[in-house]
């Protein structure tokens, strides 16, 4: 069924049929909470087999799995109370996979049932996916299929970033505002002929600073009743529990072909937003100073070019506060210096570069 770690679409279906009884049993009786005590490192870390589809899926799953705040929400789904087939239930299939990882005596688990569920839900398994896009697709499916509204609310609270957008018309000074809810902050990584290091703090400051709306991006002004140039300002509606940052390294700057930008972008292990942004970019209500502080929980890195490559994840375990590299079936302990190797390097085009950063609120993970 498997050849060098890969499987065909038909073999996925066969594996799912063979395990259907076990999957149904796992779905019918979810655990109260994951213990994070198994695996070689006794912190719950278990690998995921690479079966040749969705090369960014395994790192995303590991980032969700190692986040106990997320798995605590997932463990609250209880028993199914309707007749929807088990293979169509993404939250239950995800929890079944996580339970299998918790109980596994092997170094890695093959996520056949979960992949079969994605296939049924029309996620294209054999196409190249951007990690941020796939994360958004998974998150939306989980929200839609959460069996209880309070769990969906907790999930939104954990991951959503709520912003307010202000648009000011240059012609009449009319200001309009709208609320936004996003999963990631998209930060462009601009090409630089000088190859200078771009600190994450500066990239965030650029994203939130007032932006002039030029001719090609004019906004409709209800007072002028036409599209006009103006100024756009963003502010946080509330400080997010999880700050997920998408480093946009794919560009068509020089041609119509996609190109990956390997420019060095440095990021800190701890991030204090009050040192990065201005006061007017924060919520109007007061917050304790500790709420502005974020600790880096996970880095998803991509090696290769814009058209092909490989993903891995660096995750800081909440169990022992150590960094680990999750590379499909392989998990190894790494240092912060190893994580910093994902900053990027213009002279090393095939090295791993960070594309998603996951920061969690507070001084501790």
N, C-alpha and C positions, 0 to 999 in steps of 0.2 A: 504493500500500500504506500509506503514511503520510500523514496530514493534520495539519499543524501539530504534528508531533512525536508524534502518538498513533497507535495501531494497534489494530485489533479482534482478538478472540481468534482468529478464523479466519486473519487475516493473520499472526499469530505462527506458526501451524502451517505456512502456506505458506512463510514465510521459513526455518523450520527444515528443511523438506524440501529447499529449494533449496540449503541449505548443509550438508546431511548428510554429503556426501563430505569436505568440508573439515574439519568437526568431527571426524569419525572419524580423519582423519590427525593432527589436533592431539592427540587423546586418546591415540593409539597411541605417541606419542614425546614425553613431557614433557621440558621443559628441566631442566637441573641446578639453575639458580638464576635468578631475575629480576634484571636488571641495573640497573633504575631509572635509565636514562640517556636515555630518549626523552622525547617530549612537548615542548611549547613552553618549559617551564622546565628541561628536561634533567634532571629528577629522577623521571621515570616517570609523572608525573601526567597522566592523560588522562580526559576527561569521559565520562559515560554518558548516552545519550539517554533522555529521558523519553518512554516509550511508553504512558503512561496507566494503569499498574497499579502497585500496591504503592508508594505515594508515599514510603515510608520505606526502600525497598530500596536505591536508589542510594547514599545516604549510608552505609548499613551495608556495602555492597560496597566502597566506597572506603576505609572504615576498615580492612577486612580486607586490601584490596589494598596499601595503603600501609604495612602492618605487615610488615616483612621477616622478623620472627621467625615470623609465621604463614605467609607464602609459602614460606619455607624448608622448613617441615613439609609443605606442600602439594606442593612440587616433588619430594618423596621418594616419591610414590605409585607411580612406575614404570609399566610397561606392564600393562594389564589381563590377567589370567590365567584368565578364565572367560568364559562366553557371555552375561553380562548385557548387554542392549542399551545402547548408548552414551548414549542420551537419558535413561536412568534412573540414571546415575552422577553424583551431585552433585559429589563431589570433582573428577572429571575434567572435568565441564562448567565448574566454577568455574575450574580451572586453564586450560582452553582460553580462557575469557573473559579471564583475566589476561594470557595470552600474546598474545591479539589486541590488548589494550590496549598492551602493550609494543611491539608491532610497528607499531601504527597510525600513519599519516601524517596522519590527520584529528584534529580537536580532540576528537571524541567517538566512542564505539563503542555500537552498539545490542545489548543483551544478549539477543537472541532465543533462542539455544540454551539459555541458563541458565534463562530464564523458562519455556520449554517443559518443561525438566526439573522445575522446581518444580510446574508444572501436573500432570505425570504423577504426581508424588509427593504429590498431593492438598493442596498449598498453594493456598488460594483467592486468586487473583490480583486479583479485582475487589472485594475487601472492604477496609474501613478496618482497618489493623493498627496496634497500638502498636509503637513501635520496639523496646522491650525484649522484647516477646512474639515478634516476628519474629526477632530475634537469637537467642533461645532455640530457636526452631524450626529455624533454619538450623544452629545449632551441634549440636543433637541429631542432625539428619540427617547432618551431616559425621562425627560420632563413629560413628554406626551404619554408615556406608558406607566408612570408612577401610579400605583393603585390607590394612593391616599393623597388628597390635596395638601395636607400638612407636610408630607414628605417632599412634594414638589416645591413647596414654599421654602423648606429648609435647604433644598438643593440650589435654588435660585439665590438664597441668601449667602450660601457658601461660595458660589462661583461668580455670580453676576457682578459687573462693574457698572454702577449707575452714574451717568453723567448728565449735565444740563448744558445744552448748546445755546449760545446767544448769537444772534445775527443782527448786525447794525447796518442799516442802509446808509451809504455815503451821500446819497442824493437828498434824503429828507431826514436822516438821523433816526428814523423809526427803528425800534428794537423789538424783535420777536424772539421767543425762546421755545425750546422743545426738550423733552426728557428723552434720554437714550439709555438703553440697557444692552451692554455688550459683554462678550465672554473674554475677549482679549483686547489689549491695547496694541494696535498695529504701529510699530516703529520702523520707518524706512531706514535702511542702512545705506547711506549715499556713497557712491564711488568717490574716491579721492585720489587724484594723481600723485599726491604727496604721501599717500599710504599712512596717514597719521592715525593714531589710536582714537577712537570715538568712545568716551565714557558713556555708560548707560544713563547716568544722571543728566548729561547734556542732551542726549536723544529724547529723554522724557521732557525736559524743559522745552525743547524745540516743538514737541508735539502739542504741549499745552499753551504755548505762548500765542498771543493774538495773531491770527492769520488774515492776510489781505485776500479778499475774494476778487480775482481778476476776471477778465473778459470771458475766458473759457469756462469758468465755474460760477457765473453769476447766479444769484439767488432771487426768487420772486419776492418783491416787496408788496404787501397788501395795500399799503398807503399810496404808493406810486402806481400800483396796478401794472407793474412791468418788472422784468428781471433787471437788477441793478448790481453794481459793484458794492462791496461792503467789507465788513470785518467780522470774523468768526472767533468766538472765545468759548473755551470749554472749562467747566469746573466739575468737581466731584459733588454729586448729590449726597453721598455718604462714603465713608472710607470702607473699601471692600475688605472682606475677610481673606479673599484670595486675589492676588494681583498677578494675572497671567499676561505676559508680554510676548507678542509675536514679533520677532526680528525678521523683517522682510528683506531677504537677501537675493531675491530673484528679480532681474531687471531686463528690460529690452532697450537699454539706453543706446547701444551702438548699432543695433540691427533689429530686425523683426524676430530674431531668434532669442530664446530665453538664455540669460546668462546669470551665473551665480556670483555674487559679490562676496569675496572672502576677506574684506577689510576687517581689521582688528576692532572689535567692540568689547570693551572691558565691562564687567559687571561685578558688584560687590556681593559678599556673602550676607551682609546686612544692609538694608536700605532705609534711610530716614527720609520720608517724603517732605517733611517740613524743612529739610536742608536743600531740597531740589526745586520745589514749586513756590510760587508767591501765595500770600494769604488769600487773595481773591479767587484762587483756583481750588480752594477747599470748601467743604460744606459750611453753611452759615452758622450752624450750631457748634458749640464748643466741644472739643474732644481732648481727652487726656493725652499727654505727650507720648505715652507708650503706644497709643493707637496709630501713630504715624510711622511706627517702626515695623519693618518687615524683614523676615529671614528667608533666605533662599532655600526652597524645599527641593526643587527639581530643575534639571536642565535637559531638554531634548535636543540632541545634536545630530547633524546630518553630515555625512562624508560623501564626496562625489561631486557630480556636476548638476546643473539645473534639470537635466533630463533623466538622470538615473543616479542611484546611490543607495546608501544604507543609513538607517537611523539607530541610535542607541539612547539610553537615558542614564543620567547621573542623578541619584536620589539620596537625600540625607535622611537616614532612618530615624523615626521618632523614638524607636526603642533604645538605641545606643548612641544616637547623635553622630554616627559615622557616615561618611560618604561611600556609596557603592555604585559601580558601573553595571547596568543591566543591558547586556548585549545578547538578546534572544535567549538561548539556553544557558549562556554563561553569565555568572555574577561574580564580581570580584571587588574586594575592598580597595578604595583609592584614596588619594589625598586631595586636599583643596588645590594643590598645585596641578594635579591631574585634571581637575575640573576646569581650571583656568586655561588649559590647553585648548578649550573650545571657544576661546575668544575670537579665533580666526587669524589668518595670516595670508597676506596677498602673495607671498612667495611660495606658499604650500597649498596648491589648489585642490588637492584631494584629501586634506586633513578634515577632521570633524570640526564643524562650526556650530555654535548654539543657534537654534532657530526658535525655541520656545523656552521662556524662563517662567517658573512658577514660584512666586513669593507668597508666604503666608504671614498674616498679621500677628504681631506680638514678638517678644524677645525669644520665645522658644517655639519649636515646631509642635 
